[in-house]
Amino acid sequence: MKISLPVLALSAAAAVAIIGIAPADAHHSFALFDVTRTVELEGTVKSFDWTNPHSWVRLEVTGPQNTTVEWLIELPPAGVLAREGWNRNFVKAGERIVVHINPLKSGGKAGSLASFSFDDRLK
């Protein structure tokens, strides 16, 4: 049986497309996060990384016995944030903010952003 070059090329392209879908779908999974719970964190921004595929906020939160605990908050990609009115200077190091996150299921000090506000109570 002889396979023509266009059929072979089309088959290879389809295989690459199908294989490429699985990693993209897995990457955008929220399986790491407990989406049934929301945790409120109030703290000082250590850094704001305006990046793709996700932006990040490192937040310093005062923990038990006045210790500082650093939380890593995953945000949507920069393009999605831009459509919501954010830009790379929207959040600055040293600012006080309040976030609600879906925490990691593992209990680690990280989570996915559910809501955000500047902490007007502290200004």
VENCORDA-V111584 format. One record per backbone hydrogen bond with DSSP energy under -0.5 kcal/mol. NH is the residue of the N-H (numbers start at 1). CO is the residue of the C=O. If there is no record, write none. Layout:
# VENCORDA-V111584
nh:NH co:CO
nh:NH co:CO
This chain:
# VENCORDA-V111584
nh:8 co:4
nh:9 co:5
nh:10 co:6
nh:11 co:7
nh:12 co:8
nh:13 co:9
nh:14 co:10
nh:15 co:11
nh:16 co:12
nh:17 co:13
nh:18 co:14
nh:19 co:15
nh:20 co:16
nh:21 co:17
nh:22 co:18
nh:23 co:19
nh:24 co:20
nh:25 co:21
nh:26 co:22
nh:27 co:23
nh:28 co:24
nh:29 co:26
nh:33 co:30
nh:34 co:103
nh:35 co:33
nh:37 co:34
nh:39 co:101
nh:41 co:99
nh:43 co:97
nh:44 co:60
nh:45 co:95
nh:46 co:58
nh:47 co:58
nh:49 co:56
nh:50 co:48
nh:51 co:49
nh:55 co:75
nh:55 co:76
nh:56 co:49
nh:57 co:73
nh:58 co:47
nh:59 co:57
nh:59 co:71
nh:60 co:44
nh:61 co:59
nh:61 co:69
nh:63 co:61
nh:63 co:67
nh:66 co:63
nh:67 co:64
nh:69 co:61
nh:69 co:67
nh:71 co:59
nh:72 co:109
nh:73 co:57
nh:73 co:71
nh:74 co:72
nh:74 co:111
nh:75 co:55
nh:78 co:51
nh:81 co:77
nh:82 co:78
nh:83 co:79
nh:84 co:80
nh:84 co:81
nh:85 co:82
nh:86 co:81
nh:90 co:87
nh:94 co:45
nh:95 co:92
nh:97 co:43
nh:98 co:117
nh:99 co:41
nh:100 co:115
nh:101 co:39
nh:102 co:112
nh:103 co:101
nh:104 co:108
nh:104 co:110
nh:105 co:32
nh:107 co:104
nh:110 co:108
nh:111 co:72
nh:112 co:102
nh:113 co:74
nh:114 co:100
nh:115 co:100
nh:117 co:98
nh:119 co:96
nh:120 co:118
nh:122 co:119
nh:123 co:120
